[in-house]
Amino acid sequence: MINREQLQEQIGRAAQKVRDTNPMAGSITNTVTVNFVANAQIAVGGSAAMVYLPDEGEFLAAAGGATYLNVGTLLPIYEETLPRTARALHEGGKPWVLDPVGIGIGSLRTKLLSQMKEFKPTIIRGNASEAIALAELWGLEAGTAAEVRGVDSTQGVDEARAAAVALARFTGGAVAVSGEVDLVTDGEVVCHSRGGSHFMAKITGSGCSLGGVCAVFAATAETPLAAALAGVQAYNLAGARAEARVDAPASFQTAFLDELYKATPHDIANNPFDIEEA
Protein backbone atom coordinates (compact mmCIF):
# COMPACT_ATOMS: atom_id res chain seq x y z
CA MET A 1 0.00 0.00 0.00
CA ILE A 2 1.31 3.41 -0.93
CA ASN A 3 2.01 5.69 2.03
CA ARG A 4 1.34 9.39 2.46
CA GLU A 5 4.91 10.50 1.78
CA GLN A 6 5.15 8.50 -1.45
CA LEU A 7 1.84 9.91 -2.63
CA GLN A 8 2.94 13.44 -1.81
CA GLU A 9 6.06 12.91 -3.89
CA GLN A 10 3.98 11.65 -6.83
CA ILE A 11 1.64 14.63 -6.58
CA GLY A 12 4.55 17.05 -6.48
CA ARG A 13 6.20 15.48 -9.51
CA ALA A 14 2.94 15.50 -11.49
CA ALA A 15 2.27 19.16 -10.67
CA GLN A 16 5.83 20.17 -11.56
CA LYS A 17 5.68 18.30 -14.85
CA VAL A 18 2.43 20.10 -15.70
CA ARG A 19 4.16 23.44 -15.14
CA ASP A 20 7.15 22.32 -17.21
CA THR A 21 5.36 20.74 -20.18
CA ASN A 22 1.97 22.52 -20.50
CA PRO A 23 0.07 19.32 -21.44
CA MET A 24 -3.04 19.41 -23.59
CA ALA A 25 -6.20 18.28 -21.81
CA GLY A 26 -9.12 18.52 -24.19
CA SER A 27 -12.68 18.71 -22.94
CA ILE A 28 -16.19 17.90 -24.10
CA THR A 29 -17.99 19.53 -21.24
CA ASN A 30 -20.97 21.30 -19.77
CA THR A 31 -21.81 24.37 -21.88
CA VAL A 32 -22.74 26.28 -18.71
CA THR A 33 -19.19 25.98 -17.38
CA VAL A 34 -16.94 25.64 -20.41
CA ASN A 35 -15.17 28.97 -19.82
CA PHE A 36 -14.42 28.21 -16.17
CA VAL A 37 -13.16 24.72 -17.02
CA ALA A 38 -10.75 26.09 -19.62
CA ASN A 39 -9.49 28.87 -17.35
CA ALA A 40 -8.89 26.45 -14.48
CA GLN A 41 -6.96 24.07 -16.72
CA ILE A 42 -4.79 26.93 -17.92
CA ALA A 43 -4.31 28.27 -14.38
CA VAL A 44 -2.74 25.04 -13.14
CA GLY A 45 -0.37 24.96 -16.11
CA GLY A 46 -2.23 22.94 -18.73
CA SER A 47 -3.54 23.75 -22.17
CA ALA A 48 -7.27 23.65 -22.93
CA ALA A 49 -9.24 22.70 -26.05
CA MET A 50 -13.03 22.68 -25.91
CA VAL A 51 -14.93 20.75 -28.61
CA TYR A 52 -18.26 19.00 -29.19
CA LEU A 53 -18.14 17.40 -32.65
CA PRO A 54 -17.40 13.65 -33.00
CA ASP A 55 -14.37 13.88 -35.26
CA GLU A 56 -12.87 16.65 -33.14
CA GLY A 57 -13.33 14.52 -30.02
CA GLU A 58 -11.49 11.67 -31.72
CA PHE A 59 -8.76 14.08 -32.81
CA LEU A 60 -8.28 15.26 -29.23
CA ALA A 61 -8.22 11.67 -28.02
CA ALA A 62 -5.26 11.01 -30.29
CA ALA A 63 -3.47 14.36 -29.98
CA GLY A 64 -3.99 15.33 -26.34
CA GLY A 65 -2.31 14.13 -23.19
CA ALA A 66 -5.68 13.42 -21.55
CA THR A 67 -9.35 14.23 -22.10
CA TYR A 68 -12.28 15.28 -19.93
CA LEU A 69 -15.81 14.07 -20.76
CA ASN A 70 -18.71 15.71 -18.93
CA VAL A 71 -22.35 14.78 -19.61
CA GLY A 72 -23.80 17.97 -18.11
CA THR A 73 -25.76 19.91 -20.73
CA LEU A 74 -26.24 17.34 -23.47
CA LEU A 75 -26.67 18.27 -27.12
CA PRO A 76 -28.12 15.73 -29.59
CA ILE A 77 -24.71 15.42 -31.28
CA TYR A 78 -23.26 14.10 -28.02
CA GLU A 79 -25.03 10.78 -28.64
CA GLU A 80 -22.35 10.25 -31.28
CA THR A 81 -19.52 12.38 -29.91
CA LEU A 82 -19.14 10.96 -26.41
CA PRO A 83 -19.00 7.22 -27.20
CA ARG A 84 -16.75 7.77 -30.21
CA THR A 85 -14.35 9.85 -28.14
CA ALA A 86 -14.41 7.45 -25.19
CA ARG A 87 -13.75 4.49 -27.49
CA ALA A 88 -10.81 6.30 -29.11
CA LEU A 89 -9.36 7.09 -25.71
CA HIS A 90 -9.78 3.53 -24.49
CA GLU A 91 -8.34 1.96 -27.63
CA GLY A 92 -5.46 4.44 -27.66
CA GLY A 93 -4.62 3.86 -24.01
CA LYS A 94 -5.02 7.56 -23.22
CA PRO A 95 -6.08 8.78 -19.74
CA TRP A 96 -9.50 10.34 -19.45
CA VAL A 97 -11.87 11.70 -16.84
CA LEU A 98 -15.62 11.03 -16.69
CA ASP A 99 -17.99 13.38 -14.88
CA PRO A 100 -21.47 11.78 -14.63
CA VAL A 101 -23.26 15.07 -14.01
CA GLY A 102 -27.00 14.75 -13.47
CA ILE A 103 -27.02 10.97 -13.76
CA GLY A 104 -30.61 9.73 -13.71
CA ILE A 105 -32.02 12.68 -15.68
CA GLY A 106 -33.33 11.59 -19.07
CA SER A 107 -32.86 8.55 -21.27
CA LEU A 108 -29.95 9.89 -23.36
CA ARG A 109 -27.82 10.61 -20.29
CA THR A 110 -28.53 7.12 -18.93
CA LYS A 111 -27.69 5.53 -22.28
CA LEU A 112 -24.41 7.40 -22.62
CA LEU A 113 -23.28 6.69 -19.07
CA SER A 114 -24.14 3.02 -19.54
CA GLN A 115 -21.92 2.97 -22.63
CA MET A 116 -19.02 4.51 -20.70
CA LYS A 117 -18.67 1.33 -18.63
CA GLU A 118 -16.87 -0.62 -21.37
CA PHE A 119 -14.36 2.19 -21.91
CA LYS A 120 -13.23 2.26 -18.24
CA PRO A 121 -12.40 5.90 -17.44
CA THR A 122 -9.08 6.63 -15.76
CA ILE A 123 -10.73 8.95 -13.24
CA ILE A 124 -14.39 9.37 -12.27
CA ARG A 125 -15.23 12.68 -10.62
CA GLY A 126 -18.59 13.48 -9.13
CA ASN A 127 -20.54 14.19 -5.98
CA ALA A 128 -21.63 11.45 -3.60
CA SER A 129 -25.04 10.82 -5.14
CA GLU A 130 -23.56 10.67 -8.65
CA ALA A 131 -20.89 8.16 -7.58
CA ILE A 132 -23.50 5.93 -5.94
CA ALA A 133 -25.85 6.18 -8.93
CA LEU A 134 -23.07 5.36 -11.42
CA ALA A 135 -22.05 2.29 -9.44
CA GLU A 136 -25.71 1.19 -9.45
CA LEU A 137 -26.04 1.81 -13.19
CA TRP A 138 -22.93 -0.26 -13.87
CA GLY A 139 -24.15 -3.11 -11.64
CA LEU A 140 -21.48 -2.61 -8.97
CA GLU A 141 -21.93 -2.80 -5.21
CA ALA A 142 -22.83 0.76 -4.17
CA GLY A 143 -23.44 0.13 -0.48
CA THR A 144 -26.47 2.42 -0.38
CA ALA A 145 -29.16 3.68 -2.74
CA ALA A 146 -28.57 6.85 -4.72
CA GLU A 147 -30.60 9.99 -4.14
CA VAL A 148 -29.83 12.44 -6.95
CA ARG A 149 -31.42 15.87 -7.21
CA GLY A 150 -30.44 17.40 -10.50
CA VAL A 151 -26.72 18.20 -10.32
CA ASP A 152 -26.71 18.44 -6.51
CA SER A 153 -25.85 15.68 -4.08
CA THR A 154 -28.32 14.71 -1.39
CA GLN A 155 -25.84 12.37 0.29
CA GLY A 156 -22.58 12.75 2.19
CA VAL A 157 -19.16 11.75 0.90
CA ASP A 158 -18.70 8.87 3.32
CA GLU A 159 -22.01 7.36 2.17
CA ALA A 160 -20.38 7.01 -1.26
CA ARG A 161 -17.24 5.29 0.01
CA ALA A 162 -18.32 1.76 -0.98
CA ALA A 163 -19.49 2.94 -4.40
CA ALA A 164 -16.26 4.87 -5.03
CA VAL A 165 -14.10 1.90 -4.05
CA ALA A 166 -16.17 -0.43 -6.25
CA LEU A 167 -15.91 1.93 -9.24
CA ALA A 168 -12.15 2.32 -8.81
CA ARG A 169 -11.61 -1.42 -8.55
CA PHE A 170 -13.71 -2.03 -11.65
CA THR A 171 -11.96 0.58 -13.82
CA GLY A 172 -8.47 0.11 -12.39
CA GLY A 173 -8.36 3.89 -12.03
CA ALA A 174 -9.37 6.41 -9.38
CA VAL A 175 -12.54 8.06 -8.15
CA ALA A 176 -12.83 11.54 -6.63
CA VAL A 177 -15.98 12.31 -4.65
CA SER A 178 -16.52 15.99 -3.90
CA GLY A 179 -18.01 17.21 -0.63
CA GLU A 180 -17.18 19.11 2.52
CA VAL A 181 -14.19 16.78 2.89
CA ASP A 182 -13.28 15.21 -0.46
CA LEU A 183 -12.71 11.48 -0.86
CA VAL A 184 -10.27 10.05 -3.41
CA THR A 185 -9.66 6.33 -3.88
CA ASP A 186 -7.99 3.86 -6.22
CA GLY A 187 -9.75 0.91 -4.63
CA GLU A 188 -6.72 0.08 -2.49
CA VAL A 189 -6.45 3.23 -0.39
CA VAL A 190 -8.90 5.97 0.53
CA CYS A 191 -7.71 9.56 0.97
CA HIS A 192 -9.58 12.47 2.53
CA SER A 193 -8.45 15.92 1.38
CA ARG A 194 -9.33 19.02 3.38
CA GLY A 195 -9.70 22.71 2.62
CA GLY A 196 -11.89 24.33 0.02
CA SER A 197 -14.55 26.94 0.63
CA HIS A 198 -18.29 27.26 1.13
CA PHE A 199 -18.23 29.68 -1.81
CA MET A 200 -17.60 26.72 -4.14
CA ALA A 201 -21.27 25.84 -3.77
CA LYS A 202 -22.22 29.44 -4.68
CA ILE A 203 -20.64 29.47 -8.15
CA THR A 204 -21.34 27.41 -11.26
CA GLY A 205 -18.63 25.04 -12.34
CA SER A 206 -16.45 24.27 -9.34
CA GLY A 207 -17.06 20.54 -9.83
CA CYS A 208 -16.87 20.60 -13.62
CA SER A 209 -13.64 22.55 -13.61
CA LEU A 210 -12.16 20.14 -11.07
CA GLY A 211 -12.78 17.33 -13.54
CA GLY A 212 -10.95 19.31 -16.20
CA VAL A 213 -8.03 19.95 -13.88
CA CYS A 214 -7.85 16.27 -12.94
CA ALA A 215 -7.45 15.59 -16.67
CA VAL A 216 -4.51 17.99 -16.80
CA PHE A 217 -2.77 16.12 -13.99
CA ALA A 218 -3.71 12.76 -15.54
CA ALA A 219 -1.54 13.73 -18.51
CA THR A 220 1.58 13.78 -16.30
CA ALA A 221 0.91 11.74 -13.15
CA GLU A 222 2.40 8.33 -12.50
CA THR A 223 -0.93 6.88 -11.34
CA PRO A 224 -4.63 7.75 -11.58
CA LEU A 225 -4.70 8.17 -7.78
CA ALA A 226 -1.92 10.77 -7.88
CA ALA A 227 -3.68 12.63 -10.71
CA ALA A 228 -7.08 12.70 -9.02
CA LEU A 229 -5.67 13.67 -5.64
CA ALA A 230 -3.45 16.35 -7.20
CA GLY A 231 -6.54 17.98 -8.69
CA VAL A 232 -8.49 17.78 -5.44
CA GLN A 233 -5.53 19.05 -3.41
CA ALA A 234 -5.03 22.01 -5.75
CA TYR A 235 -8.72 22.88 -5.46
CA ASN A 236 -8.89 22.62 -1.71
CA LEU A 237 -5.76 24.73 -1.31
CA ALA A 238 -6.88 27.41 -3.77
CA GLY A 239 -10.39 27.49 -2.31
CA ALA A 240 -9.18 28.04 1.24
CA ARG A 241 -6.71 30.72 0.18
CA ALA A 242 -9.28 32.52 -1.99
CA GLU A 243 -11.88 32.54 0.78
CA ALA A 244 -9.38 34.23 3.08
CA ARG A 245 -9.18 37.12 0.62
CA VAL A 246 -12.82 37.77 -0.36
CA ASP A 247 -16.36 37.85 1.03
CA ALA A 248 -18.66 37.12 -1.94
CA PRO A 249 -19.02 34.53 -4.75
CA ALA A 250 -18.09 36.58 -7.82
CA SER A 251 -14.87 37.88 -6.33
CA PHE A 252 -14.19 34.37 -4.98
CA GLN A 253 -14.22 32.90 -8.49
CA THR A 254 -11.59 35.39 -9.63
CA ALA A 255 -9.49 34.92 -6.51
CA PHE A 256 -9.80 31.15 -6.85
CA LEU A 257 -8.32 31.15 -10.36
CA ASP A 258 -5.53 33.39 -9.10
CA GLU A 259 -4.75 30.96 -6.27
CA LEU A 260 -4.79 27.97 -8.62
CA TYR A 261 -2.21 29.79 -10.71
CA LYS A 262 -0.05 30.69 -7.70
CA ALA A 263 -0.09 27.27 -6.01
CA THR A 264 3.31 25.57 -6.23
CA PRO A 265 3.80 21.81 -6.59
CA HIS A 266 5.02 21.76 -2.98
CA ASP A 267 1.92 23.64 -1.83
CA ILE A 268 -0.39 21.20 -3.63
CA ALA A 269 1.36 18.09 -2.32
CA ASN A 270 1.34 19.40 1.24
CA ASN A 271 -2.29 20.47 1.50
CA PRO A 272 -3.76 18.45 4.41
CA PHE A 273 -4.96 14.93 3.57
CA ASP A 274 -5.02 11.54 5.25
CA ILE A 275 -4.72 8.06 3.79
CA GLU A 276 -5.99 4.67 4.90
CA GLU A 277 -6.59 1.20 3.50
CA ALA A 278 -9.80 0.88 1.48
Secondary structure, DSSP 8 states (H G I E B T S, - for coil): ---HHHHHHHHHHHHHHHHHH--EEEEE--TTTHHHHHHHHHHTT-EEEE--SHHHHHHHHHHSSEEEEE-SS--TTHHHHHHHHHHHHHHHT--EEEE-TTTTSSHHHHHHHHHGGGG--SEEEEEHHHHHHHHHHTT---SS---EETTEE-S-GGGGHHHHHHHHHHHTSEEEEESSSEEEE-SSEEEEE----GGGGGSTTHHHHHHHHHHHHHTT-SSHHHHHHHHHHHHHHHHHHHHTT-SSHHHHHHHHHHHHHH--HHHHHTS-EEEEE-
